[in-house]
Amino acid sequence: MVSLVQLKNKYSFSIIGGGVIGCSVAYHLSKELGEEVVLLEKDFIASGSSGLSAGILSHQLWNEIDIELVKKSVEWIKKESEEEEGIVLNQDGLLKLVCTEEEIEPLKRNVNMQQSIGCDVRFLEPNDVEDITPEIAIKDVTGAAYCPDDSYVDPYQLCVHFAKAAEERGVRFLQRSEVKGIERKEDGVFQLRTARDTVESETVIICAGPWSKKVTKMLEFELPLKPYRTQAAITTPFMGEVKIPMVHDVSNSLYMKPETGGTILAGDGTESTESDPDNFKEKPGFDFMTSISEKMLRRLPRSENARLVRGWSGLCTATPDRRPLIGFHSGTEGLFLAVGFNALGVMRAPAIGEMVSDLICGRRTQDDIAEFDPNRFEKVEDFEITQGFTL
Ligand SMILES: Cc1cc2nc3c(=O)[nH]c(=O)nc-3n(C[C@H](O)[C@H](O)[C@H](O)COP(=O)(O)OP(=O)(O)OC[C@H]3O[C@@H](n4cnc5c(N)ncnc54)[C@H](O)[C@@H]3O)c2cc1C
């Protein structure tokens, strides 16, 4: 029997995209609006960038607004992990390293700013790194910083956690439902066309990650977004019982994150050219796999006993000023954007979902979050991609 709930096709709010941002928005909106919300996902929950992410949550960023969002997100995940099943926060700290003289000052400046807003971060001389971990080679290191509160989460788990709670409160999740066309009826209601259905809604919230530019083209406008490729790989087990914090070697574009079973996830391999989300090389490049194991060996000598068993690449989405676009689009009434999260989407997702819900429900105004105003660029011009996870 087909239930009436399954037949419903009119909603107040539709979310396009079931990545970490779309799922967080669904979760936060569901607290008040439950059955008024539908989420359409072209494949499956977390099948885009979110499921490919390393899941690192770091307070060691370059600007206050993002750090506050990370703080809030970490607190939220911590509380959920204490109260609910199915989500785990691994708080093992992150060690940031620089290897040139020029990078010491920016690193110190960031540490001072992070401390001034209450983060437990400290600058370290190279020799102090030994106190955090003796496993890391420091011969070429010129400066370091350490934050014990930096942590990681399984990004798939996080998406599913949001989605399950939202679904329990009445949000409808339509997976394998690619939005192929968006039209506006005379009464202003949007019609979202998928291969199987047409869904109507008064407000559309675009959370389509690297595909967002393609989605807004259906409404005939461009966004200043550039998806770019970044890569990661995982090793065979080799750490045994030895524990290390996460490590981000800024000068050599390498990050390492301990995984279960004594393996290490190593990544970066970030490109500075735009990629097409429907046609990019999903396999890691041979160059990346070779260089990442060499970099890892130099920084973590114990990895000489490790092999890389699996690698992948995914897309992050850049904006001209490295800040996301969050808010109502001025040219299309009822259209809300939550896009452009660079390489920092997972670590800010819980707080971003709440911010979107606050804006939509009128608890905050765009003036409160002017930095993320999606209408701040007068026209869409070419820009250089600057990756997210840097100094
Ligand atoms: C290798 C790698 C490592 C990373 N590591 C980290 C990290 O450690 N920490 C961190 O914070 N961030 C990290 N990131 C970045 C992070 O993954 C992104 O910022 C984040 O996932 C963006 O989430 P999103 O929901 O905006 O996009 P996505 O997860 O891509 O979600 C968008 C969804 O929209 C769907 N969609 C697209 N078009 C349509 C359509 N027409 N109709 C319906 N659905 C549609 C897609 O299928 C997709 O599921 C990493 C990224 C990569 C690639």
The ligand as a Tripos MOL2 file, in Angstrom:
@<TRIPOS>MOLECULE
LIG
   53    58     1     0     0
SMALL
NO_CHARGES

@<TRIPOS>ATOM
      1 C1         39.8670   14.3940    0.3950 C.3       1 LIG1
      2 C2         39.1180   15.4360    1.1900 C.ar      1 LIG1
      3 C3         39.4400   15.6530    2.5340 C.ar      1 LIG1
      4 C4         38.7460   16.6210    3.2700 C.ar      1 LIG1
      5 N1         39.0370   16.7560    4.6010 N.ar      1 LIG1
      6 C5         38.3110   17.6290    5.3620 C.ar      1 LIG1
      7 C6         38.5340   17.7000    6.7730 C.ar      1 LIG1
      8 O1         39.3920   17.0010    7.3220 O.2       1 LIG1
      9 N2         37.7590   18.5530    7.5020 N.ar      1 LIG1
     10 C7         36.7860   19.3380    6.9150 C.ar      1 LIG1
     11 O2         36.1310   20.1060    7.6250 O.2       1 LIG1
     12 N3         36.5610   19.2820    5.5790 N.ar      1 LIG1
     13 C8         37.2910   18.4490    4.7950 C.ar      1 LIG1
     14 N4         37.0540   18.3640    3.4420 N.ar      1 LIG1
     15 C9         36.0680   19.2890    2.8430 C.3       1 LIG1
     16 C10        34.6580   18.7880    3.0870 C.3       1 LIG1
     17 O3         34.5510   17.4670    2.6120 O.3       1 LIG1
     18 C11        33.6470   19.7030    2.3800 C.3       1 LIG1
     19 O4         33.8660   21.0470    2.7570 O.3       1 LIG1
     20 C12        32.2240   19.3130    2.7700 C.3       1 LIG1
     21 O5         32.0320   17.9340    2.6150 O.3       1 LIG1
     22 C13        31.2070   20.0780    1.9380 C.3       1 LIG1
     23 O6         29.9350   19.5660    2.2580 O.3       1 LIG1
     24 P1         28.6830   19.8580    1.3380 P.3       1 LIG1
     25 O7         27.5210   19.2630    2.0210 O.co2     1 LIG1
     26 O8         28.6740   21.3170    1.0090 O.co2     1 LIG1
     27 O9         29.0100   19.1180   -0.0450 O.3       1 LIG1
     28 P2         28.8210   17.5820   -0.4650 P.3       1 LIG1
     29 O10        29.1990   16.6540    0.6060 O.co2     1 LIG1
     30 O11        29.5010   17.4130   -1.7830 O.co2     1 LIG1
     31 O12        27.2640   17.4530   -0.6420 O.3       1 LIG1
     32 C14        26.5740   17.9430   -1.7620 C.3       1 LIG1
     33 C15        25.5420   16.9000   -2.1500 C.3       1 LIG1
     34 O13        24.6810   17.4460   -3.1370 O.3       1 LIG1
     35 C16        24.2860   16.3950   -3.9900 C.3       1 LIG1
     36 N5         23.8010   16.9940   -5.2420 N.ar      1 LIG1
     37 C17        24.5190   17.6730   -6.1570 C.ar      1 LIG1
     38 N6         23.7380   18.0790   -7.1820 N.ar      1 LIG1
     39 C18        22.4880   17.6500   -6.8970 C.ar      1 LIG1
     40 C19        21.2390   17.7450   -7.5800 C.ar      1 LIG1
     41 N7         21.1220   18.3570   -8.7690 N.pl3     1 LIG1
     42 N8         20.1450   17.1800   -7.0090 N.ar      1 LIG1
     43 C20        20.2350   16.5410   -5.8030 C.ar      1 LIG1
     44 N9         21.4080   16.4180   -5.1270 N.ar      1 LIG1
     45 C21        22.5150   16.9700   -5.6570 C.ar      1 LIG1
     46 C22        25.5550   15.5680   -4.1490 C.3       1 LIG1
     47 O14        25.2950   14.2500   -4.5660 O.3       1 LIG1
     48 C23        26.1620   15.6510   -2.7540 C.3       1 LIG1
     49 O15        25.8290   14.5280   -1.9520 O.3       1 LIG1
     50 C24        37.7300   17.4130    2.6590 C.ar      1 LIG1
     51 C25        37.4080   17.1980    1.3180 C.ar      1 LIG1
     52 C26        38.0770   16.2240    0.5850 C.ar      1 LIG1
     53 C27        37.6930   16.0150   -0.8510 C.3       1 LIG1
@<TRIPOS>BOND
     1     1     2 1
     2     2     3 ar
     3     2    52 ar
     4     3     4 ar
     5     4     5 ar
     6     4    50 ar
     7     5     6 ar
     8     6     7 ar
     9     6    13 1
    10     7     8 2
    11     7     9 ar
    12     9    10 ar
    13    10    11 2
    14    10    12 ar
    15    12    13 ar
    16    13    14 ar
    17    14    15 1
    18    14    50 ar
    19    15    16 1
    20    16    17 1
    21    16    18 1
    22    18    19 1
    23    18    20 1
    24    20    21 1
    25    20    22 1
    26    22    23 1
    27    23    24 1
    28    24    25 2
    29    24    26 1
    30    24    27 1
    31    27    28 1
    32    28    29 2
    33    28    30 1
    34    28    31 1
    35    31    32 1
    36    32    33 1
    37    33    34 1
    38    33    48 1
    39    34    35 1
    40    35    36 1
    41    35    46 1
    42    36    37 ar
    43    36    45 ar
    44    37    38 ar
    45    38    39 ar
    46    39    40 ar
    47    39    45 ar
    48    40    41 1
    49    40    42 ar
    50    42    43 ar
    51    43    44 ar
    52    44    45 ar
    53    46    47 1
    54    46    48 1
    55    48    49 1
    56    50    51 ar
    57    51    52 ar
    58    52    53 1
@<TRIPOS>SUBSTRUCTURE
     1 LIG1         1 GROUP 0 **** ****
